[in-house]
Amino acid sequence: MQYQRLWRAVFCRPSQERRAEAHLENQGFEVFLPRIRMRTRSRGGSRLRVMPMFPRYLFVNLRAYAEDWSTIRSTRGAIGLVRFGDRVPTVPSEFIDYLMETHTDLGAVDMSRAMEIRPDDEVEITDGAMAGLRAVFQAKSGQDRVVVLLKLLEHERKVELPADTIRKVV
């Protein structure tokens, strides 16, 4: 009898997604941990890090009734499969396929299309002396620079910033 393989979510211990991923792979499971690049602030500066896209979750491809899932809950870093009562929901394979297709060579999902900023979009400045202020995106002014319209002291000013110091306000 041929069983269909379906993606399921695994709930992990805090900051243990990579550990659970490695241990599940060692047990022979097909595992997918989507990652994204995020700018984080620490000690007055910021840096770009690759982090799990869904903190505390990863995905495992399982055959219904054909595999022993009980080892998942005793896997280091994992708490167990996501459940709703006795039901273990599936994750649409189209969603997982899309995330896998958009993974870059850097090992992270490319969110640039989803977060593309267009003229007149509201943005937030995420780094530097103006961190936390909101502005209106005007244009790119080079490969790594952008121009935003910032309202300060009741006057609008065009300000040029590094492109990685703004994010679209959703």
Summary of the structure (lengths in Angstrom):
residues: 170
radius of gyration: 20.8
end to end distance: 47.4
largest distance: 71.9
contacts: 439
relative contact order: 0.17
helix: 16%
strand: 43%
